[in-house]
């Protein structure tokens, strides 16, 4: 829930709020929650280990959050550095 709230805060700063930011934050939260439930079921069934279950989805969501922060706060877009 905290990641969805942070995503809404990142998207809302400096932007004209038309509801899209809140929908994006809710979508991120729903995907995160569903992934957590799926990984919990896989760990209890023995498909994956506890470490992979704990780290996997959190690492992906941290990357998504870092990307949202970067896109919102960056002065220069990332693709300009690639040239």
C-alpha positions in Angstrom: 0.0 0.0 0.0 2.9 2.3 0.7 4.3 1.9 -2.8 1.0 2.8 -4.4 0.7 5.9 -2.2 4.3 6.9 -3.1 3.5 6.4 -6.8 0.5 8.7 -6.5 2.6 11.3 -4.7 5.3 11.2 -7.4 2.8 11.4 -10.2 0.9 14.2 -8.5 3.7 16.7 -7.9 3.7 19.4 -10.5 1.1 17.7 -12.7 -2.4 18.7 -13.5 -4.5 16.2 -11.5 -7.2 14.6 -13.6 -7.6 11.3 -11.8 -5.0 9.5 -13.9 -2.4 9.7 -11.1 -4.7 8.0 -8.7 -5.7 5.3 -11.1 -2.0 4.6 -11.9 -1.3 4.3 -8.1 -4.2 2.0 -7.6 -3.2 -0.2 -10.6 0.4 -0.4 -9.2 -1.0 -1.5 -5.8 -3.3 -4.1 -7.2 -0.5 -5.6 -9.3 1.8 -5.6 -6.3 -0.8 -7.2 -4.0 -1.7 -9.9 -6.6 2.0 -10.7 -7.1 2.5 -11.0 -3.3 -0.4 -13.4 -3.0 0.8 -15.5 -5.9 4.3 -15.7 -4.5 2.9 -16.6 -1.1 1.0 -19.5 -2.6 4.1 -20.6 -4.6 6.2 -20.6 -1.4 3.6 -22.7 0.5 3.4 -25.1 -2.4 7.2 -25.4 -2.5 7.6 -24.2 -6.1 10.1 -21.5 -5.1 12.2 -20.8 -2.0 11.4 -18.3 0.7 14.2 -16.0 -0.3 13.1 -15.8 -3.9 9.5 -15.2 -2.7 10.6 -12.3 -0.4 13.0 -10.6 -2.7 11.5 -11.1 -6.2 8.4 -9.0 -6.1 9.9 -6.3 -3.8 12.9 -5.9 -6.1 10.6 -5.4 -9.1 8.4 -2.9 -7.3 11.5 -1.0 -6.1 12.6 -0.7 -9.8 9.2 0.5 -10.8 9.1 3.0 -8.0 12.6 4.2 -8.9 11.6 4.6 -12.5 8.5 6.6 -11.5 10.6 8.9 -9.3 13.2 9.3 -12.0 10.7 10.1 -14.7 9.0 12.7 -12.4 12.1 14.4 -11.0 14.7 14.2 -13.7 15.8 17.3 -15.5 17.2 15.5 -18.5 15.6 12.3 -19.9 17.5 9.1 -19.7 17.6 8.5 -23.4 19.6 11.7 -24.0 22.5 10.2 -22.1 22.5 7.2 -24.4 23.5 9.3 -27.4 
